[in-house]
């Protein structure tokens, strides 16, 4: 696999010329004449040639002449070293390994490592191999190399994390590495269905072979979606992603000691809040844990900071300079959460937002925007940087929100229709009851069917957003999408009792509180931790055929030939130049030594 190769090996025949000086040396050796001296006194008068010194000089001259001819032949043959590093156009095998949270079921990632190692070992010997790891994003673990041992060593260190699954991100990264070269791709994953529901783009070039290796998904999974301290109790929210009723123990652990335990019974595909009475200290960390032996282990534990801390800072941006009406219903709804201690709500009009410093806006765990009329350019830029830098924003597109200003804030195109839709009596229907915002509405008593909306803005469906709720006419009511590193929720009506009676409905308070909890989850500096997306806990999978058919194909330029790969390697190394320098040095030494011999 490794060693010296030659771009023009026929020139090596020229090395035969090195035999010429050897033959000349052998045929022209001088035979010393034996002189008989009649008397010893005549010996002092005879010229004495130092035989050994002359013989050594002739051998050095012979070696220099042979070296010059051999190196000249090697240089014309254009040598290059085919080592572990691969040329940029060498044929390539890409191995992409899923490291998302959904790969944490018992034994699942061990199977993934083994499958990836087999794929590396079976890659054609002429191929370089590169290793990718992907979850929310894709990263190169091992650059293209011919060293299979490097791939095995990296696989041994690879572990799954808490990120979500995004297949298109992995395909896009693989496509960047492949470029125009000959390539094949092996994807090692659990085929989780949600991996195709992300809002990113990515595909593979035409002509690239794809092998999808499934490591299998668990038959079911129970997820601990959130845990919080409420006075002297711990409230844990659980979700059952199984088609059968499931029971699981729930424990609270402080400083390694179990202080509370209960058993939760979850209906098939159901959710429940479990309350544990526990005597909690006022400092430190409590660990809430469920025991789900067959499902994902990455969503079985949550930590709760026990220090009594101020509520999560939340801002409400309004258009009214006086703040007399805008955001009033939101502020009141959030003020009751956690007996008034869960959120620290700050209502600001657009002019005040423009005066914020970058540090002031960065401390906000979430921002609700219900009015943009008084936002100046500096305020819009601050909000855009906050969102793209990882902030969480909910926008209610009521009459106080200007769509042009909104596009400046979010930095992405929101395809709203120009006309406002009037649909008196339209109701809101959740499209995914399992989303954290709609957990209070799982029972009939908390249904959204009583919410009536008279007007809303028509937002067109598009691939980069997830519709969480629709109005009864079919238009999106609440959508979610990623913007940069941030999260954006858009409610297509208003939350100020102008276009809808929603703020007056009993469902408004739990909706507002759960939306704020969802946006601020894991954002507080006091309790920041890795957050597992609830959809990542769903083991629903596609088939290998469905996965392969979902891969988009893009056009590509001509694939380079193997000869071009070798030429690229030789052009980079340029050993022939070093060979010519060695040849010239050998000839110069031969000329200097030969002159001194005459």
Buried (B, 14 or more C-beta within 10 A) or exposed (E): EEEEBBBEEEBBEBBEBBEEBEEEBEEEEEEEEEEEEEEEEEEEEEEEEEEEEEEEBBEEBBBBBBBBBBBBBBBBBBBBBBBBBBBBBBBBBBBBBBBBBBBBBEEBBEBBBBBBBBBBEEBEEEBBBBBBBBBBBBEBBBEBBBBBEBBBEBBEEBEBBBBBBBBBBBBBBBBEBBBEBBBBBBBBBBBBBBBBBBBBEBBBBEEBEBBBBBBBBBEBBBBBBBBBBEEEBBBBBBBBBBEEEBEBEBBBBBEEEEBBEBEBEBEEBBBBBBEBEBEBEEEEBBBBBBEBEEBBBBBBBBBBBBEEEEBBBBBBBBBBEEBEBBBBBBBBBBBEBBEEBBBBBBBBBBEBBBEBEEEBBBEBBBBBBBBBBBBBEEBBBBBBBBBBEEBBBBBBBBBBBBEEBBBBBBBBEBEBEEEBBEBEEBBBBBBBBBBBBBBBBBEEEBBBEEBBBBBBBBBEEBEBBBBBBBBBEEBBBBBBBBBBEBBBBBBBBBBBBBBBBBBEBEBBBBBBBBBBBBBBBBBBEEBEBEEBBBBBBBBEBBEBEEBEEBBEEEEBEEBBEEEBBBBBBBEEBEBBEBBBEBBEBBBEBBEEBBEEEE
